[in-house]
Every structure is written in structure tokens, then in C-alpha cells.
């Protein structure tokens, strides 16, 4: 199911209430709608999914196994939207606070929320309209309904185009999370039939993407050929923003401090030490018992100044009361690092397993120098409250198994 074919939130809400109350009649009373309208919503949802969601009997309506899978995902979807409704209400000092758990109608139109996300991304009304094959006035109307319902200004116009307001940024985060949960429902249903499918998007940091991730993807794809994997190699800060919004499923790489208030959680998988790498015929390649001070005049390829690995490198000089060297090149791109090491006398500071294949083949060498306290934990970073899709769970399981292989391959 593509982004333009997401399920109807109003129908899902009706389904959820029928499941909670066990009756279309009781759900209709809660929604202040006719029973026939609720029944029709559930039937249309079942038709869209191609699955029965309830076992119907004179005593009531009980969710089928598929219905229970959909209901579990609905809990996350509507938790996000209900919290958004509460937040909007709290921003409006003159309005009565929203009833906890209440979900206003303006948040229950899937297409309207998709248009909001599209406009936030394109920052251009016509481009957002073109994405959905509709007119520009239709986009304007959708945004006005959202702003009126929320009681907030979500966009403002500037010389640089249409920009989100501060409130619009927060609104966007919740909407993205809700719709990203929504897109997992067809895959949850397939999983109830033993079929793992869908798309998993991984935030791939340097320490995770050289050995662990390729092995894991190969293992997972062999067992689940219907899964499509996307890797995102952005900087850590950008990956965290996408993880919070649900645009990526998890991050694999060097772990940062686990802050309970961040809404994220870490799972340590293995550790890796920093090494100093050079080409195989480098003048220092076969020198024994080097010290970091012996190399302060070298040309260095180093991580960027704000990277944790850079601080670990510079600490080697500071502990010797020597000023850290100024790098010739700052990069985390392994293709760039590899090319520079092959063609120059530069020295690179990074984890040896990032270029394990080149070291194993003899193209690169690890300098014989003792570094202190450079060990970094490698693992998974996930949302604390998230419910990974079946495809994401399959890849996470494969990563855990592949770590054992990588540790065996790189030991010694």
C-alpha cells in the first residue's frame, strides 16, 4: 500500500470502538452516529484490507486474529493523535481543555494529514497539490481545516516560501508518527499469515554499515524476500529526528549516551576500538612500538570535529600534553578514506573493522601504536514506545545474529 493509499482513520476509529465495546450499537452511541453508519465503516475497512476483522455472533463482535493485529497498531496510531489533540488544546488558553482520549474530527481525515505533511516537505502549495493530483485550492482548504480545528497557525509565508511555524513543527512530528504507524497495518496483517513483507528503513552509521548491516540484510532477505530495505546514511542528528518521526525504523551504529528523557533506547551489541590505518607500503607500516607523538607531524584523515570519535582521537595527544594535530581531511565517507589511504601517506583514525576487508586482503595496515580508552559500543537505537513493523523486527533479529559472525571474523 503506497503513501497515497493509506487507510481511512475514521473507519479505523469506528473499528476500534466496536472492538472495545463488542457491539456496533454501543460504538454508535459513543460516536453519536447511526448504527448503520458504524457498521458500514467497519465493512468498508474490511473490504479495503481484504480480511474479516470480527467474528460476528448474536452475543456480540469479537476481533479475529487479524482484527487483534490491527487493533494493536491502532493503539499506537490513536495514542499519537490523542496526544496531539491534547497538546493543541493546551496551546489555546481560552479554550476548554480537551477531554483525555478525545479525538476531534479534523484529525481523522487521512488525506488531509498527508497533504499537511506534503506541504511541510515541499514548502510550495502547487508542488504539494501535484503530489496528490489535486488543485491548489484543495490543499489550501485542507490546511485551513487543520488550522481551524487545532486553533493554531501551522504555516506562514516568507520570501523563502511556505514555512512551518514553531507549533507547526510539533504538529508535524505527531502527524508523521501517526501516519508512519498507519502504513504498517497491511504488513501486520501479512505477519498473522506467516508472511513477512514491507519496507524497513535503517539509519546506518559508519560503525554499523560496513560489516554488520550487509551481513544482516543478506541473512534477512534470504529468509524474507518480500522485504524491501532502505538505508539512510545521514548524520546522527538527522537520523534521530527521522527516528522520532517514525520515518526510519531504527539506527545501527555507535551508541550515544542513553538519556531516558529522550524517548529513545539503546541496545548494545558489540564494541570496537579505534585504530590508525595506512597503506600497506607506508613508511610507518612495519615500524614497531610507535607512539602517538611520533606521528604528530603526519597528514591526518579524521572524523568531523563534532563526532565522538574525533574527541577520542584528540584525547590521545592531550593525555601526553601535546596539541592535537590539525587534520588534512575531515570525513566519515569510507570511499574517500579508502582512496586517500591508497594514494597518499595520510593516516586515518577509525575503527579497524570499518575497513576490515582491505586490512584482511593486505591493502591496508594497522599501525603498531597503543591507543588508550577508545572503545565504543555499537548497537541499535530505537524509540522507547515504538512497536517495530514485522519487517523491522526481522532485520533487527538478523542484525543480532550477524553480530556474532562479525565478532568471530574480526577477533584477533
C-alpha positions, -999 to 999 in steps of 0.1 A, spaced: 0 0 0 16 33 -11 17 65 9 -12 78 -12 -33 48 -3 -33 48 35 -63 35 54 -92 57 65 -87 69 100 -124 74 106 -131 38 97 -103 27 120 -117 47 148 -151 30 143 -134 -4 142 -115 3 174 -147 14 193 -166 -17 181 -137 -39 193 -136 -20 226 -174 -22 232 -181 -55 215 -210 -40 197 -217 -17 167 -247 -4 186 -226 7 217 -199 21 194 -225 41 175 -238 56 208 -203 66 218 -197 82 184 -232 98 183 -237 82 149 -263 58 134 -255 21 139 -258 16 102 -230 42 96 -207 24 120 -215 -10 105 -208 4 71 -174 19 82 -163 -15 95 -174 -33 64 -156 -8 42 -124 -12 62 -127 -50 60 -131 -46 22 -101 -24 19 -80 -49 39 -95 -79 23 -98 -96 57 -126 -101 82 -119 -82 114 -146 -96 136 -163 -128 144 -200 -119 145 -225 -137 167 -258 -128 185 -238 -122 217 -215 -96 201 -185 -89 179 -151 -103 188 -119 -94 169 -104 -121 147 -66 -127 149 -62 -102 121 -85 -78 139 -63 -81 170 -32 -73 150 -49 -42 135 -62 -32 170 -27 -33 184 -14 -10 157 -44 13 162 -34 18 199 -2 35 187 -19 55 159 -46 69 181 -23 75 211 -3 98 189 -34 116 176 -50 119 210 -18 133 225 -17 158 196 -53 168 203 -44 174 240 -13 194 230 -33 216 206 -59 222 234 -32 231 259 -19 258 235 -52 275 234 -56 293 267 -91 304 260 -105 270 251 -117 243 274 -91 215 278 -98 185 256 -112 155 273 -85 129 277 -88 103 249 -110 126 228 -102 127 191 -116 156 171 -129 151 136 -103 174 120 -76 148 128 -95 119 114 -91 126 77 -61 106 64 -57 126 31 -58 159 50 -29 149 72 -10 136 42 -15 170 25 -2 187 55 30 166 55 34 171 18 32 209 21 57 208 50 81 189 28 77 208 -4 71 243 11 52 251 -21 14 248 -25 14 238 -61 40 211 -56 20 196 -27 -11 196 -49 7 179 -78 19 151 -55 -18 141 -50 -32 151 -84 -55 178 -69 -59 215 -72 -40 241 -51 -73 254 -36 -80 219 -23 -46 220 -4 -54 254 10 -88 242 22 -73 212 39 -47 233 57 -74 258 68 -95 230 83 -64 218 103 -55 252 115 -91 260 124 -95 227 143 -62 230 161 -67 267 168 -31 272 157 -12 288 128 7 260 113 23 278 83 35 312 75 46 327 42 81 342 38 104 352 10 118 316 11 83 301 6 58 285 29 74 277 63 62 258 93 57 278 125 71 265 158 37 250 166 36 235 131 69 217 137 54 200 167 22 192 149 41 177 121 61 154 143 30 138 158 12 135 124 43 119 108 44 94 137 7 85 134 8 80 96 40 60 98 23 37 122 -7 36 99 13 23 69 24 -8 89 -11 -23 91 -10 -43 59 23 -58 69 10 -66 104 -19 -85 87 5 -104 64 25 -114 95 -5 -131 110 -4 -154 80 33 -161 84 44 -137 57 70 -110 64 68 -81 40 70 -44 38 98 -18 39 123 -13 66 144 19 67 177 18 87 197 47 99 232 34 91 261 50 109 297 42 99 304 17 127 274 -4 117 272 -3 80 305 -19 69 302 -54 81 272 -59 104 244 -44 82 253 -61 49 255 -95 66 222 -89 83 204 -77 52 217 -107 33 205 -131 60 171 -114 64 165 -112 27 173 -148 21 146 -157 46 121 -129 38 125 -120 1 94 -98 2 111 -73 25 125 -41 9 154 -25 28 164 12 26 195 26 43 199 62 53 235 74 58 227 109 72 244 124 102 234 112 136 213 142 145 193 140 112 188 102 118 175 108 153 150 134 140 137 109 115 136 81 141 115 102 164 91 109 135 89 72 125 104 78 91 132 54 99 127 22 120 160 22 140 196 33 139 226 10 138 260 22 147 280 37 176 258 44 206 254 77 223 246 81 260 212 66 268 191 95 281 158 82 295 140 115 287 149 114 250 122 89 242 149 66 227 165 34 240 198 17 232 207 -19 228 244 -27 229 256 -54 205 294 -52 205 323 -29 210 351 -16 187 384 1 193 400 28 172 430 20 151 454 40 129 453 28 93 478 34 64 485 18 30 505 -14 31 538 2 19 535 33 41 569 43 56 555 35 91 536 4 82 562 -20 96 576 2 124 571 -14 159 562 3 191 552 37 177 538 64 200 512 89 191 538 117 195 559 101 167 531 109 143 520 144 152 536 158 120 517 134 98 489 142 75 457 130 91 423 119 78 400 124 108 363 123 117 345 156 118 351 180 147 317 172 164 320 134 161 326 114 193 354 96 176 373 129 170 372 136 207 386 101 214 415 107 189 424 141 203 424 127 238 454 106 228 475 138 224 461 157 253 470 129 277 506 134 265 502 171 269 507 176 232 485 197 210 463 175 187 471 178 150 450 197 125 435 172 101 443 175 64 409 159 56 377 156 78 353 129 66 333 99 76 329 86 40 347 53 37 351 56 -1 370 89 4 391 75 33 400 44 13 410 64 -17 432 88 3 450 59 21 457 41 -11 471 71 -29 489 91 -1 509 88 31 480 100 51 470 82 83 433 76 92 419 72 126 388 49 127 376 15 138 396 -12 120 365 -32 112 352 -3 90 379 -13 65 383 -49 76 382 -63 41 411 -40 30 431 -50 60 424 -87 56 435 -85 19 467 -67 28 459 -35 10 459 -15 43 478 -19 75 471 -12 112 499 8 128 516 -7 158 507 21 183 489 18 216 458 39 219 440 45 252 403 44 261 390 44 225 365 16 228 330 25 216 298 5 219 279 -4 187 243 -12 187 207 -3 180 189 29 188 151 27 188 121 46 200 112 37 236 75 34 228 77 21 193 62 -11 180 85 -21 152 69 -34 120 73 -71 112 100 -62 86 119 -41 111 117 -69 137 131 -94 111 161 -72 103 167 -65 140 168 -102 146 192 -107 117 215 -80 130 217 -97 164 227 -129 147 252 -112 124 270 -95 152 282 -129 164 296 -136 129 313 -102 127 328 -106 162 342 -140 151 356 -126 118 373 -96 133 386 -111 165 424 -112 168 
